[in-house]
Amino acid sequence: MTGKKNHIALIPSEDIVNEAGKRESAKAARKGEPLLHMTEDMRRLSTPWSISMVRAKQIESFDLPAGVILDAAVGSGAQLIALANELKRPALGIELDGNIAVLCAANMHSASNGEEMQKTLDRVIIGDSSDAEGAITTYWNSLMKSGIRAHPPIAMLHLDPARPRDAQNHHVDEMKPALMDVLKSWNEYLQTGPRGPAVLLDLSPRLGEEQQGMIEAIVETIFPGVPRTWEWLSQGGGRVDRLSLWIGSISSKDERRCIRMGTKNIIAKIEGKKKNSKTEILSRPPPFGAYVSIIDSALIQSGLQEKWISKAVKENTGYSWLRIEGRRPLLIHTDPLIDNDEINGFVVSTGEIIQHRLTPPELGNIDQIASAASKNKIGKITLRCSLDPEIQPTLQRRLDKALRNTEGARAYMIDVDLERGSGSHKLYIICKEI
């Protein structure tokens, strides 16, 4: 069946699965995850199954009105399948590329765990998702042709638009399909509850504050006054792995949320309002016995670090931010952090200062660093200071080799800036992990 812009409906079926198998074999990214048909490019762009499921589990089915889950740029279908499986709703995907649409329809058929009635409403539409009238007319016509007289509405919209690789240097209008066009077109078909429609926008994790403001303006124009929550998700690699905007009935009571994920599950979560932090410039080396923690940079980017620290330090503990930029934000504090999962989830490393060094690690001084570490009963030092990425792996291997026969605690080396009257220079600090 076709709509205004020649949309075509695919019905997930065994025949579609057989056709997809001729194009791309089904593979699981990890043990225990569903077998999905994807090209190499699709695998690179697809949301990991673990993240797809974590997102789906954050939504309560009773928060959504009746209807189907729509993914307006469905790709492999991983996120849509996870949402449909978890929320027990029919799935509708729209994909401009016909080959990708076939693979998606196959994935929906083989990975869906819904009841038969739910699955009979599943479809993938080939066509332009910014033409909501054409797409939904094609969907309803396909259902009618299959003997289903229902005209199910849209309970939730998910959109993960394609975007330029370096999204910080591009305008939000370069996302395809365009956010404004898709949201405006589908607005009249979205079911609306007391807190507005349910919309999840999956965006580039490198969007800056100015671009986030542009997204906010688009959403406010189409859904005025509807609540929304920004979510920063980290997998612990020193960066934001996923940035999303949760709108209307799937938003939380807070405007910001930061999540630290493990392999499959959420390790820690914090919500609240943004609050800026001040950094302290050291004029002298920090004292031995103080503690330095490397904090997940996603927490800083979410702006929730002050709320986190209000829970992370004991009463009367002194603390200062030494650095809040880059991949290794640093917090110095007089006492150990409170030990629980909600706190530790956002801590990359934490330890007690045991040594200062004036020179960076180099090939010529690795043995000297190792000797000093042995005297302090340190058997492993991880280099977490700023180093040339081309030489860092070699330095780390040399240091590991030099300490391989030393039994002792684990430690890490960081760098901090010292401001003296004559200027600034770096100090390298070794901290014993606790």
C-alpha angles and dihedrals in degrees: 000000000000135000134199093299099034098269115180125206122220119197113213105239145142089267090056090049090053091049092048090050089060090056103038130000117237115252137175117230090212137009111279095022122113122272107251132185110232140151116233090258091052091051090053093051100035120106108249113256093239091057091044090055094045089054092048091051091054089066122077114216091222089060089065127075120232118289145068131312110247125202107191096194099027104171110169091356095234096131093041093049091050091050093047093046095048097041095039092232134134115262129229119185129184121201129172095204111076095206092051089047091057091051091047092051089051091050091050091053097046100037100040116108096184127125118270094257091052092049093051087066094052116112142162115213119205108214149059112329092200087071097073094168093054094044098048092043088054089048094051092044090052090052091049092050088054090054096261112128096187123114100203116197127222113271096180138007123212120188127183104171124198112251141179113282095243096046094174089068097047135073119252088240088072091070111108121248093029114245095223094051095048097044093044093048096048097040095095092050096050117101111234127214131186091287096042132257123332111248130162118193117195107203140178111285088221096063110130126221093265092054091045086055090053090053090049090052092052092049093046091051093055100032104028115198095001113141120245139184128207114216126200114194124195131187092193101263097122095265144072107271098185134017119189140167118221112202135195119333093011095051119102127234089263129069096225136039132180122197130191111202130199124200094298111351143048111270098185139358133188131180134188145092128315117264124178122233131215122224126218122224111218117228094183135025113281113253124263110256094038118113132238123195128193107219128207106264090219089068090055093047090051089057091229098111094106092054089047093049091050086065098035102061129062121240114284092016113143117222143163136183110243095181134006099171130084131014097312113050110187130216122187118200139170097228134033117275119258108274113234136111096254089057100035092050091075096043116095094185136345128189151145121269109247105157143024125207128189096201130058121245110277135169089259098055103037092103090051091051090048093049092052090047092053091054088054091049093249116150100178133030121188113204106230096158128107107279138155102278090221094059100032096083091051092049091049092051092049091049092047090050093049090053099039094107095044119098116206149091128323121254141171136214123227134174127229132182119248119200114210131169089260093052137275132308138169125263119200115217129194115208125192109226118242 
